[in-house]
Amino acid sequence: MNIQELSKKYAQYVVDMRREFHMNPEISMHEERTARRIAEELKKMGIPCKSIAGTGVLGIIKGNHEGKTIALRADIDALEITEKNDVEYKSQTDGVMHACGHDCHAAMLLGAAAILNEIKDEIKGTVKLMFQPGEEVAQGAKKMIEEGALDGVDEVFGMHVMGHLPAGKIAIGEGARMASADSFKITVKGIGGHGSMPNLAVDALLAASAIVMNLQSIASREVSPMDTVVVSVGKLISGTRFNIIADEAVMEGTTRCFSYEVRDKLPEMMKRIAESTAATYRAKAELEYNLLTAPTINNKESTVRAEKSIEKIMSRDAVIEMPKMAGAEDFSEYLEKVPGTFALVGTANEAKNTCYANHHPNFDVDEDMLHCGSALYAQYAADYLNEAEN
């Protein structure tokens, strides 16, 4: 089978689907039209599919030989951004845009579905096609898993187009590649009073300010210098008037790290620091910690396989090292359950004005890379299934 050549056969189809999705973006967990169109396309190919996770789609391709099961994942949601590109496929939905490339992912996986369906007689095992909603709100992957998307799955593979990586290159790397992204809220309670008599009050704002500073000691004094951790307070609200001691302060923020172990310890560290710091100022503090997205940690064997798959569809020179990124990706939820890896497809091309970063209102991609994405999905699946010991 020559998957690279087959991908060229479906190249225009993938571009057309990407542009259709791009013109009709839908926000997280509301991807009704997108899901409907994906299901229609799969059914046209004769691939059975079903609705999952509300607005997700799960397709199944069974090879003619028994074997293992691999899941291929594409996220499908858009962002609340007003597009500034002047192109024929510009978003037709006010204030919503595929500024992160999930339109590309959905189209590339449809292209891979067409390729794999055409060569299923040569495949040993089963391919699950996971079109996932709600990546941008860190809800979709968890719901897919809760509803059985990973049942029976032995391996998982995904990818993401990236506006800051050059077209013609695909980045891959083993180990921790993307950070966790969790959120927190700390409420500080004091006793209000007149600004001229602070001794008769308990200043919640003062205590909160001290907590903001003391939280930074987690990175400098409680986590190994060999690990990376970020604790950022992005919002602090307190007080009602210039001469009134605040009786309450509420802060919100995010944490980032690249380790399951560090992530597990952060809530306890933050709770201890918040409560003890508040007590120093005679106030009380309460922590609300929300686990959103785990770190993306690529399996070594899966990553080596992906490198070889990229070489087959492109070249050895097309493979570059995937940099560690503090951004998060809920593909990590799958990697916590089964082995797999996650790749980045470069789409930056100055000649085509596609060098804007993801989430920018001018974000666009070099569409010549889309059939390479389809080929990689298909090549990785075929390589895994046909090389696996069944």
C-alpha positions as CSV (number, residue, x, y, z in Angstrom):
1,M,0.0,0.0,0.0
2,N,1.3,3.5,-0.8
3,I,-0.5,5.8,1.7
4,Q,1.4,8.8,0.5
5,E,0.0,8.5,-3.0
6,L,-3.5,7.8,-1.7
7,S,-3.3,10.9,0.4
8,K,-2.7,13.0,-2.8
9,K,-5.8,11.4,-4.3
10,Y,-7.9,12.8,-1.4
11,A,-5.9,16.1,-1.1
12,Q,-8.6,18.3,-2.7
13,Y,-11.4,16.6,-0.7
14,V,-9.5,17.4,2.5
15,V,-9.0,21.1,1.5
16,D,-12.7,21.4,0.6
17,M,-13.8,19.9,3.9
18,R,-11.5,22.1,5.8
19,R,-12.9,25.2,4.1
20,E,-16.4,24.1,4.8
21,F,-15.7,23.6,8.5
22,H,-13.8,26.9,8.6
23,M,-16.8,28.8,7.1
24,N,-19.1,27.3,9.7
25,P,-17.3,27.3,13.0
26,E,-19.1,26.2,16.2
27,I,-18.0,26.8,19.8
28,S,-17.1,24.1,22.3
29,M,-19.8,21.5,23.1
30,H,-22.1,23.0,20.5
31,E,-20.6,21.5,17.3
32,E,-24.0,20.2,16.0
33,R,-23.5,21.1,12.3
34,T,-19.9,20.0,12.3
35,A,-20.8,16.6,13.8
36,R,-23.7,16.1,11.4
37,R,-21.5,16.8,8.4
38,I,-18.7,14.4,9.7
39,A,-21.3,11.7,10.2
40,E,-22.7,12.3,6.7
41,E,-19.2,12.0,5.1
42,L,-18.4,8.8,7.0
43,K,-21.6,7.2,6.0
44,K,-20.9,8.1,2.3
45,M,-17.7,6.1,2.7
46,G,-19.6,3.2,4.2
47,I,-17.9,3.7,7.6
48,P,-20.3,3.0,10.5
49,C,-20.4,5.8,13.1
50,K,-22.3,7.0,16.1
51,S,-22.8,10.2,18.1
52,I,-20.8,10.4,21.3
53,A,-20.0,13.0,24.0
54,G,-22.9,15.1,22.9
55,T,-21.5,16.6,19.7
56,G,-18.7,14.2,19.0
57,V,-18.6,11.4,16.4
58,L,-17.0,7.9,16.7
59,G,-16.4,6.0,13.5
60,I,-15.1,2.4,13.2
61,I,-13.0,0.8,10.4
62,K,-12.4,-2.9,10.8
63,G,-9.7,-4.5,8.9
64,N,-10.2,-7.9,7.2
65,H,-7.8,-9.5,9.8
66,E,-8.1,-9.6,13.5
67,G,-5.7,-7.5,15.6
68,K,-5.3,-4.7,18.0
69,T,-7.3,-1.4,18.1
70,I,-5.9,2.1,17.5
71,A,-7.8,5.3,18.1
72,L,-7.1,8.4,15.9
73,R,-8.3,11.7,17.4
74,A,-9.3,15.0,15.9
75,D,-10.8,17.9,17.9
76,I,-13.5,19.9,16.1
77,D,-14.5,23.0,18.1
78,A,-13.8,26.7,17.3
79,L,-13.0,29.8,19.3
80,E,-14.9,33.0,20.2
81,I,-12.7,35.1,18.0
82,T,-13.7,37.5,15.1
83,E,-11.8,36.5,12.0
84,K,-9.8,39.2,10.3
85,N,-8.7,37.2,7.2
86,D,-10.1,38.3,3.8
87,V,-10.5,34.9,2.2
88,E,-13.3,33.2,0.3
89,Y,-13.7,30.7,3.1
90,K,-13.8,33.3,5.9
91,S,-16.0,32.4,8.9
92,Q,-19.7,33.1,8.3
93,T,-20.5,33.1,12.0
94,D,-20.0,36.4,13.8
95,G,-17.5,36.3,16.6
96,V,-16.6,32.7,16.1
97,M,-13.5,31.4,14.2
98,H,-11.4,28.3,13.7
99,A,-8.4,30.1,14.9
100,C,-6.7,27.0,16.3
101,G,-6.9,24.7,13.3
102,H,-9.5,22.2,14.5
103,D,-11.2,22.6,11.1
104,C,-7.9,21.1,9.7
105,H,-7.9,18.3,12.2
106,A,-11.4,17.2,11.3
107,A,-10.8,17.4,7.6
108,M,-7.4,15.5,7.9
109,L,-9.1,12.7,9.8
110,L,-11.8,12.4,7.3
111,G,-9.1,12.2,4.6
112,A,-7.4,9.5,6.7
113,A,-10.7,7.7,7.0
114,A,-11.1,7.6,3.2
115,I,-7.5,6.2,2.9
116,L,-7.9,3.6,5.6
117,N,-11.2,2.5,4.3
118,E,-9.7,1.9,0.9
119,I,-6.9,-0.3,2.3
120,K,-8.8,-2.0,5.1
121,D,-8.2,-5.4,3.4
122,E,-4.5,-4.9,4.3
123,I,-5.1,-3.9,7.9
124,K,-4.8,-6.2,10.8
125,G,-7.2,-4.9,13.5
126,T,-9.5,-1.9,14.1
127,V,-9.3,1.8,13.7
128,K,-11.4,4.1,15.9
129,L,-12.0,7.6,14.4
130,M,-12.6,10.0,17.3
131,F,-13.9,13.4,16.3
132,Q,-13.9,15.1,19.7
133,P,-15.8,18.2,20.8
134,G,-14.9,20.7,23.4
135,E,-11.1,20.6,23.5
136,E,-10.9,24.4,24.1
137,V,-12.8,24.0,27.3
138,A,-11.1,20.8,28.4
139,Q,-14.3,18.8,28.5
140,G,-14.4,16.8,25.4
141,A,-11.8,14.2,25.9
142,K,-13.1,13.4,29.4
143,K,-16.6,12.9,28.0
144,M,-15.4,10.8,25.2
145,I,-13.6,8.5,27.7
146,E,-16.6,8.4,30.0
147,E,-18.8,7.3,27.1
148,G,-16.5,4.5,26.1
149,A,-14.4,5.9,23.2
150,L,-11.3,4.2,24.6
151,D,-12.9,0.9,25.4
152,G,-10.7,-1.8,23.8
153,V,-8.2,0.7,22.5
154,D,-4.5,-0.4,22.7
155,E,-2.9,2.8,21.2
156,V,-3.9,6.4,20.5
157,F,-2.5,9.0,18.1
158,G,-3.3,12.7,17.5
159,M,-1.8,15.8,16.0
160,H,-2.2,19.6,15.9
161,V,-1.4,22.1,13.2
162,M,0.9,24.9,14.4
163,G,1.2,28.4,13.0
164,H,4.7,29.0,14.4
165,L,6.3,25.8,12.9
166,P,7.4,25.8,9.2
167,A,5.3,24.1,6.6
168,G,7.0,20.9,5.4
169,K,8.0,19.9,9.0
170,I,6.3,17.7,11.5
171,A,7.4,17.9,15.2
172,I,7.5,14.9,17.5
173,G,9.2,14.1,20.8
174,E,9.0,11.6,23.6
175,G,8.2,12.4,27.2
176,A,6.5,15.5,28.6
177,R,5.8,17.9,25.7
178,M,2.9,20.0,26.8
179,A,1.9,21.2,30.3
180,S,-1.0,20.5,32.5
181,A,-3.5,23.4,32.8
182,D,-5.6,23.6,36.0
183,S,-7.4,26.5,37.6
184,F,-7.9,27.6,41.1
185,K,-10.0,30.1,43.1
186,I,-9.0,31.3,46.6
187,T,-11.6,33.2,48.7
188,V,-10.2,35.1,51.7
189,K,-12.5,36.2,54.5
190,G,-11.8,39.0,56.9
191,I,-13.8,41.6,58.9
192,G,-14.6,44.9,57.3
193,G,-14.0,48.3,58.9
194,H,-13.1,51.9,58.5
195,G,-9.8,52.7,56.7
196,S,-8.7,54.9,59.5
197,M,-9.1,52.1,62.1
198,P,-7.5,49.0,60.6
199,N,-6.8,47.6,64.0
200,L,-10.5,47.0,64.5
201,A,-10.8,45.1,61.2
202,V,-9.3,42.0,59.5
203,D,-8.0,43.1,56.1
204,A,-8.8,40.5,53.6
205,L,-7.1,42.4,50.8
206,L,-3.8,42.5,52.7
207,A,-4.0,38.8,53.4
208,A,-4.8,38.0,49.8
209,S,-1.9,40.1,48.6
210,A,0.4,38.1,50.9
211,I,-1.0,34.9,49.5
212,V,-0.3,36.0,45.9
213,M,3.3,36.5,46.9
214,N,3.7,33.4,49.0
215,L,2.3,31.1,46.3
216,Q,5.4,31.9,44.2
217,S,7.5,30.0,46.8
218,I,6.1,26.8,45.4
219,A,8.2,27.1,42.3
220,S,11.3,28.4,44.1
221,R,11.2,26.3,47.3
222,E,8.8,23.4,47.2
223,V,9.4,21.8,43.7
224,S,12.7,20.4,42.4
225,P,14.7,22.8,40.2
226,M,14.7,20.0,37.7
227,D,10.9,20.3,37.3
228,T,8.9,23.2,35.9
229,V,5.9,24.7,37.5
230,V,3.9,27.9,37.1
231,V,1.4,29.3,39.6
232,S,-0.2,32.5,38.1
233,V,-2.8,34.6,39.8
234,G,-4.6,36.4,36.9
235,K,-7.5,38.0,38.8
236,L,-7.9,39.5,42.2
237,I,-11.1,41.3,43.3
238,S,-11.5,43.0,46.6
239,G,-12.9,46.1,48.3
240,T,-15.7,48.5,47.6
241,R,-14.4,51.9,48.5
242,F,-11.1,53.7,49.1
243,N,-11.6,54.2,52.9
244,I,-13.2,50.8,53.7
245,I,-11.2,47.8,54.9
246,A,-12.2,44.9,52.6
247,D,-13.9,42.0,54.3
248,E,-13.4,39.6,51.4
249,A,-11.0,39.1,48.5
250,V,-11.3,36.5,45.7
251,M,-8.4,35.5,43.4
252,E,-8.4,33.2,40.4
253,G,-5.5,31.7,38.5
254,T,-3.9,28.8,36.7
255,T,-1.2,26.2,37.4
256,R,1.1,24.6,34.8
257,C,3.5,21.7,35.1
258,F,4.9,18.8,33.1
259,S,4.7,16.0,35.7
260,Y,1.8,13.9,37.0
261,E,3.5,13.8,40.4
262,V,3.9,17.6,40.7
263,R,0.4,18.1,39.5
264,D,-1.0,15.8,42.2
265,K,0.9,17.7,45.0
266,L,0.0,21.3,43.9
267,P,-3.5,21.4,45.6
268,E,-2.1,20.5,49.0
269,M,0.7,22.9,48.7
270,M,-1.5,25.8,47.7
271,K,-4.1,25.0,50.4
272,R,-1.5,25.0,53.1
273,I,0.1,28.3,52.0
274,A,-3.3,30.0,51.5
275,E,-4.7,29.0,54.9
276,S,-1.5,29.6,56.9
277,T,-0.8,32.9,55.3
278,A,-4.4,34.1,55.8
279,A,-4.1,33.0,59.5
280,T,-1.0,35.2,59.9
281,Y,-3.2,38.2,59.2
282,R,-6.2,36.8,61.3
283,A,-8.1,36.0,58.2
284,K,-9.4,32.7,56.7
285,A,-8.8,31.3,53.2
286,E,-10.6,28.6,51.2
287,L,-9.1,27.0,48.1
288,E,-11.2,25.6,45.2
289,Y,-9.0,23.7,42.8
290,N,-10.2,22.4,39.4
291,L,-8.3,19.7,37.5
292,L,-8.7,20.6,33.9
293,T,-6.1,19.1,31.7
294,A,-3.2,16.7,32.5
295,P,0.3,17.1,31.0
296,T,0.8,15.6,27.5
297,I,3.4,12.9,27.9
298,N,4.3,11.0,24.8
299,N,5.2,7.3,25.0
300,K,8.7,6.6,23.8
301,E,7.9,3.6,21.5
302,S,5.0,5.4,20.0
303,T,7.1,8.4,19.3
304,V,9.8,6.4,17.5
305,R,7.0,4.8,15.4
306,A,5.6,8.2,14.5
307,E,9.1,9.4,13.4
308,K,9.3,6.4,11.0
309,S,5.8,7.0,9.8
310,I,6.7,10.7,9.0
311,E,9.7,9.5,7.1
312,K,7.6,7.2,5.0
313,I,5.1,9.8,3.9
314,M,7.6,12.7,3.7
315,S,11.3,12.4,4.5
316,R,13.7,12.2,7.4
317,D,14.4,15.9,7.0
318,A,10.7,16.6,7.6
319,V,11.0,15.3,11.2
320,I,11.9,17.9,13.8
321,E,12.1,17.9,17.6
322,M,8.8,18.9,19.3
323,P,9.5,21.7,21.7
324,K,8.1,21.6,25.3
325,M,5.2,24.0,25.5
326,A,3.4,25.5,28.5
327,G,0.2,25.4,26.6
328,A,-2.1,22.5,27.3
329,E,-4.0,19.9,25.2
330,D,-6.7,17.6,26.4
331,F,-5.4,14.8,24.2
332,S,-3.4,14.2,27.4
333,E,-6.5,12.6,28.9
334,Y,-6.2,9.7,26.5
335,L,-2.4,9.4,27.1
336,E,-3.1,8.9,30.8
337,K,-5.1,5.8,29.9
338,V,-3.3,4.2,26.9
339,P,0.1,4.5,25.2
340,G,0.4,6.9,22.3
341,T,1.9,10.1,21.0
342,F,1.0,13.6,19.8
343,A,2.6,15.4,16.8
344,L,2.6,19.0,15.6
345,V,2.2,19.7,11.9
346,G,3.9,22.9,10.7
347,T,1.8,25.2,8.6
348,A,3.8,28.5,8.6
349,N,4.6,29.8,5.1
350,E,5.4,33.4,4.5
351,A,4.6,33.3,0.8
352,K,1.0,32.3,1.8
353,N,0.7,34.6,4.8
354,T,0.2,31.7,7.2
355,C,2.7,32.6,9.9
356,Y,0.3,33.9,12.5
357,A,0.2,32.0,15.8
358,N,-2.7,29.8,16.8
359,H,-5.6,31.8,18.4
360,H,-4.7,34.9,16.4
361,P,-7.6,36.5,14.4
362,N,-5.4,36.2,11.2
363,F,-4.6,32.5,11.8
364,D,-4.5,30.4,8.6
365,V,-2.7,27.4,7.3
366,D,-0.7,26.3,4.3
367,E,-3.3,23.9,3.0
368,D,-0.6,21.9,1.1
369,M,0.2,20.3,4.5
370,L,-3.3,18.9,5.0
371,H,-2.9,15.8,2.9
372,C,0.3,15.1,4.8
373,G,-1.7,15.2,8.0
374,S,-4.2,12.7,6.5
375,A,-1.3,10.5,5.4
376,L,0.3,10.6,8.8
377,Y,-2.9,9.6,10.6
378,A,-3.3,6.7,8.2
379,Q,0.4,5.6,8.0
380,Y,0.7,5.6,11.8
381,A,-2.5,3.5,12.2
382,A,-1.3,1.0,9.5
383,D,2.2,0.8,10.9
384,Y,0.9,0.2,14.5
385,L,-1.7,-2.4,13.5
386,N,0.5,-4.3,11.1
387,E,3.6,-4.3,13.2
388,A,1.9,-5.1,16.6
389,E,2.2,-8.5,18.0
390,N,-1.4,-9.8,17.9
